[in-house]
């Protein structure tokens, strides 16, 4: 695949990944316009590597804020950080456990029941759903409505609402996003936090902490899928498989940093609902492409 196309996909991914508009939907539509199969091992691995680039952008951007949550300062800032607080880490672990358990169950259900019975695809992988623009349009519309609800209603923000129970619910919602391209992970998880009464900034910080935890297992899954699909006798080695993804990861890192700064400003101004309008418009566009046979 030409590196110019990889750069274009990486910039799309980086700009959209950290906004609640489903970067995967944007990248997959772009891949289809380029004549690529979004469900192929090469393309799903590239997508995960683009996610990895934005994961590093998340680490660079959020680490100072996470550090304050993990080591709350004592007294004034001059006294420095206090003792380690397990609250934030405990909630991340609770949400990630729910995502892992439910996510694995969903993958098995889709691969063993949904794809064979409803799509007539025996021994298929969940990635085969990624190229279905009809499902993608439904995901975009669903998260668009969810964001509108979370952004329009006046929820009472209470730091005490950020607890194990609300974190588990956020983790469950995150698991539902995994097999459906278009159902924005950040849009759904931040909206869930807002509906639960979690303060806006804390909901944002928590959502992207979950993204960092969930990315490495997805990288391993897609790398194994790519290696399994490749004929090693016809390949120059592992570097040939990894290089396109590494290049894309660098581009998505830069674009991701810019997108994060924009997202934080939008949340601070209370304009969250406008992302919902965008998702509904995007759903209409994807549905039109699906009807047109893209």
C-alpha positions as a printed Julia matrix, in Angstrom:
294×3 Matrix{Float64}:
   0.0     0.0    0.0
   1.38    3.42  -0.96
   2.7     5.42   1.97
   0.83    8.53   0.81
  -2.43    6.67   1.33
  -1.25    5.48   4.74
  -0.45    9.07   5.67
  -3.93   10.21   4.61
  -5.59    7.44   6.63
  -3.37    8.25   9.62
  -4.32   11.92   9.57
  -8.01   11.0    9.33
  -7.6     8.56  12.21
  -5.6    10.94  14.37
  -7.99   13.83  13.84
 -11.13   11.77  14.49
  -9.98    9.13  17.02
  -9.94   11.46  19.98
 -13.19   13.15  19.0
 -16.49   11.34  19.68
 -17.27   10.84  15.99
 -15.93    7.3   15.41
 -12.53    7.48  13.75
 -12.91    3.88  12.57
 -15.99    4.8   10.54
 -14.12    7.65   8.85
 -11.05    5.51   8.12
 -13.09    2.58   6.78
 -15.08    4.81   4.41
 -11.77    6.3    3.21
 -10.35    2.79   2.71
 -13.37    1.81   0.64
 -12.99    4.93  -1.5
  -9.36    3.87  -2.03
 -10.52    0.43  -3.15
  -9.24   -1.39  -0.05
 -10.97   -4.14   1.96
 -11.36   -2.84   5.55
 -11.81   -6.39   6.88
  -8.51   -7.73   5.49
  -5.77   -8.52   8.04
  -3.51   -5.83   6.58
  -6.13   -3.12   6.95
  -7.39   -4.13  10.4
  -3.8    -4.26  11.66
  -3.09   -0.84  10.12
  -6.2     0.52  11.85
  -5.01   -0.81  15.21
  -1.55    0.7   14.68
  -3.19    4.04  13.91
  -5.06    3.65  17.21
  -1.68    3.0   18.85
  -0.36    6.33  17.57
  -3.28    8.13  19.13
  -2.8     6.09  22.32
   0.67    7.62  22.67
  -0.88   11.03  22.03
  -3.3    10.31  24.89
  -0.41    9.36  27.18
   1.51   12.53  26.35
  -1.53   14.77  26.79
  -3.25   13.25  29.81
  -0.34   12.08  31.94
  -0.06   15.35  33.94
  -3.8    15.16  34.71
  -3.72   11.43  35.52
  -0.74   12.03  37.83
  -2.87   14.47  39.85
  -5.59   11.82  40.15
  -3.16    9.05  41.12
  -1.1    11.19  43.51
  -3.49   13.92  44.73
  -1.56   16.99  45.9
  -1.54   17.73  49.62
  -2.17   21.33  50.63
  -0.88   23.89  48.16
   1.03   22.86  45.04
   4.35   23.64  46.69
   3.95   20.65  48.96
   4.06   18.34  45.96
   2.08   15.16  45.34
   0.63   13.15  48.19
   0.28    9.43  48.67
  -0.85    7.15  45.87
  -4.65    7.03  45.58
  -6.21    3.77  44.43
  -9.57    5.32  43.54
  -8.85    6.18  39.9
  -6.84    2.99  39.28
  -9.5     0.83  40.95
 -12.2     2.27  38.72
 -10.07    1.78  35.59
  -9.53   -1.86  36.57
 -13.27   -2.4   37.21
 -14.27   -0.89  33.86
 -11.54   -2.75  31.95
 -12.56   -6.07  33.51
 -16.16   -5.53  32.4
 -14.99   -4.59  28.92
 -12.75   -7.65  28.66
 -15.34  -10.17  29.84
 -18.27   -8.79  27.87
 -16.12   -7.98  24.85
 -14.81  -11.55  24.63
 -18.34  -12.89  24.98
 -19.57  -10.61  22.19
 -16.77  -11.69  19.86
 -17.55  -15.37  20.44
 -21.28  -14.76  19.99
 -20.78  -12.86  16.74
 -18.26  -15.29  15.28
 -20.13  -18.47  16.23
 -23.78  -17.43  15.93
 -24.37  -14.06  14.24
 -22.04  -14.43  11.25
 -22.9   -18.08  10.41
 -26.67  -17.77  10.93
 -27.46  -14.24   9.82
 -24.72  -13.58   7.27
 -24.07  -17.13   6.06
 -20.35  -16.85   6.8
 -18.93  -19.99   8.4
 -15.67  -19.69  10.36
 -15.66  -15.9    9.94
 -14.07  -13.32  12.21
 -15.75  -10.33  13.84
 -13.61   -8.08  11.62
 -15.86   -9.03   8.68
 -18.51   -6.72  10.16
 -16.19   -3.74   9.84
 -16.84   -3.29   6.11
 -20.64   -3.31   6.5
 -21.66    0.32   6.02
 -25.25   -0.38   7.05
 -24.13   -1.47  10.53
 -21.74    1.47  10.66
 -24.53    3.95   9.87
 -26.67    2.45  12.65
 -23.75    2.79  15.08
 -23.17    6.44  14.17
 -26.87    7.25  14.54
 -27.05    5.51  17.92
 -24.05    7.29  19.4
 -25.25   10.57  17.88
 -28.53   10.33  19.8
 -26.65    9.27  22.95
 -24.34   12.31  22.74
 -27.31   14.63  22.17
 -29.04   13.3   25.28
 -25.9    13.56  27.4
 -25.06   17.04  26.1
 -28.53   18.57  26.18
 -29.85   17.59  29.59
 -28.63   19.3   32.74
 -27.06   16.5   34.74
 -25.92   17.2   38.3
 -22.16   16.76  38.39
 -20.96   15.02  41.54
 -17.38   13.7   42.04
 -18.85   10.97  44.26
 -20.67    9.61  41.19
 -17.3     8.39  39.95
 -17.33    5.03  41.69
 -16.95    1.33  40.91
 -20.58    0.95  39.84
 -20.57    3.83  37.35
 -17.14    2.7   36.11
 -18.45   -0.82  35.51
 -21.36    0.59  33.47
 -18.9     2.64  31.4
 -16.83   -0.52  30.84
 -19.91   -2.42  29.67
 -20.78    0.36  27.21
 -17.19    0.32  25.95
 -17.47   -3.42  25.25
 -20.57   -2.79  23.13
 -18.55   -0.37  20.99
 -15.8    -2.84  20.1
 -17.49   -4.92  17.35
 -19.49   -2.02  15.86
 -17.58    0.48  13.77
 -19.42    3.79  13.97
 -20.46    3.38  17.61
 -17.81    5.8   18.88
 -15.97    4.48  21.94
 -15.06    7.89  23.31
 -18.47    9.34  22.51
 -20.32    6.5   24.21
 -18.1     6.24  27.3
 -17.89    9.98  27.99
 -21.66   10.3   27.48
 -22.25    7.42  29.9
 -20.09    9.17  32.48
 -21.98   12.44  32.01
 -25.34   10.68  32.39
 -24.08    9.08  35.62
 -23.21   12.5   37.02
 -19.43   12.24  36.63
 -17.88   15.73  36.14
 -17.05   16.49  32.51
 -13.27   16.68  32.84
 -13.12   13.51  34.94
 -15.34   11.65  32.43
 -12.92   12.64  29.65
  -9.83   11.63  31.64
 -11.37    8.29  32.56
 -12.53    7.48  29.02
  -9.06    7.93  27.57
  -7.41    6.02  30.39
  -9.6     3.08  29.36
  -8.44    3.53  25.76
  -4.8     3.11  26.85
  -5.63   -0.12  28.7
  -7.63   -1.7   25.89
  -5.29   -0.9   22.99
  -2.4    -3.38  23.68
  -4.64   -6.53  23.65
  -6.18   -5.35  20.37
  -2.71   -4.86  18.87
  -1.78   -8.43  19.8
  -5.01   -9.83  18.33
  -4.63   -8.05  15.0
  -0.89   -8.78  14.72
  -1.54  -12.5   15.24
  -4.33  -12.35  12.66
  -1.99  -10.65  10.18
   0.87  -13.1   10.76
  -1.51  -16.03  10.4
  -2.85  -14.69   7.1
   0.57  -14.01   5.56
   2.64  -16.59   3.72
   6.03  -16.23   5.36
   7.75  -17.87   2.42
   6.7   -14.88   0.29
   7.52  -12.25   2.9
  10.85  -10.58   3.6
  10.14  -10.7    7.32
   8.32   -9.14  10.19
   9.5    -5.62   9.36
   7.63   -5.71   6.05
   4.44   -6.39   7.99
   5.06   -3.78  10.66
   6.53   -0.86   8.68
   3.27    0.5    7.16
   1.65    0.48  10.58
   4.65    2.18  12.21
   4.61    4.96   9.62
   0.86    5.43  10.1
   1.3     5.42  13.88
   3.69    8.4   13.7
   1.27   10.47  11.63
  -1.73    9.63  13.83
   0.25   10.61  16.94
   0.72   14.17  15.67
  -2.88   14.55  14.52
  -4.13   13.02  17.76
  -2.44   15.65  19.94
  -4.18   18.43  18.01
  -7.55   16.68  18.27
  -7.22   16.23  22.04
  -6.68   19.93  22.62
  -9.79   20.68  20.55
 -11.9    18.1   22.42
 -10.94   19.45  25.84
 -11.95   22.98  24.84
 -15.31   21.76  23.54
 -16.03   19.89  26.77
 -15.11   22.9   28.87
 -17.52   25.09  26.89
 -20.39   22.62  27.28
 -20.75   22.09  23.51
 -20.72   18.28  23.72
 -24.11   17.93  22.0
 -22.79   19.32  18.69
 -20.76   16.16  18.2
 -24.1    14.33  18.28
 -25.39   16.41  15.37
 -22.23   15.6   13.44
 -22.63   11.85  14.08
 -26.23   11.97  12.79
 -25.08   13.75   9.63
 -22.25   11.25   9.22
 -24.74    8.39   9.66
 -26.87    9.8    6.85
 -23.8    10.06   4.61
 -22.65    6.51   5.35
 -26.18    5.18   4.8
 -26.29    6.95   1.42
 -22.97    5.33   0.48
 -24.34    1.94   1.59
 -27.47    2.34  -0.55
 -25.27    3.41  -3.46
 -23.35    0.14  -3.14
 -20.02    1.41  -1.85
